[in-house]
Every structure is written in structure tokens, then in C-alpha cells.
Amino acid sequence: MWQLATIEAMEGQAEAQAIAAWVKETCGVTIAQPQRVESFTHQTTHRTIEFVLWRARARRRKRDSDAAVWRKLDEVDDLPMSNPQRRAITMLKGSSKEMKK
């Protein structure tokens, strides 16, 4: 299944700087200052998972590789994804419209 770039936990770090460093190291993408968008909780049968959504513009990125394939939010509907990933994409699309106003 496909998913957005995901960090499982970043306890004790300055979030925006830690996200930018993680994205560069893991995905090979240099991003502008990440901005927190929204959060939501997803309940499974045995866990409660908190999702915190961030967005940033890519300043420079490597071409697609085995580790990552980059698509615009409007170009992911054909990919198999979990319900929380779909919810996150819907929220990010909404925040994108708000940012353009």
C-alpha cells in the first residue's frame, strides 16, 4: 500500500527543523519551512494513532527512485492506500485550497 512520507515519532526535537532534516536525509528532498496543517486520531482494534499533518514546498528533489515516487495530491486517487492515508490527503487538499485564498 502507498502512503505519504511518514515519520513515526520525533520526541524532544524542534519539529519543523527535524522534519526538514528527515525529509532531506530519507527522501533526498530539500524543502522550505514545513508548516503544521492539522491532526487527527485513528483508532485500530488495539491502538490509537495520532496523525499530525505537515506541508512544505520542495525546493529541490531527486528523481523518483526505488525508495520514493512523487505525485501531486490530485494524482494519487488510483493508488491503493489505507483509510487514514486517504483522510490525510483529503485534509491536505483542503489546506491547499485555504493557502491559495
Secondary structure, DSSP 8 states (H G I E B T S, - for coil): -B-----S--TTS-HHHHHHHHHHHHH-EEES--EEEEEEEEE-SS-EEEEEEEE--EEEE----SS-----GGG-TTS-B-HHHHHHHHHHHHHHHHHH-
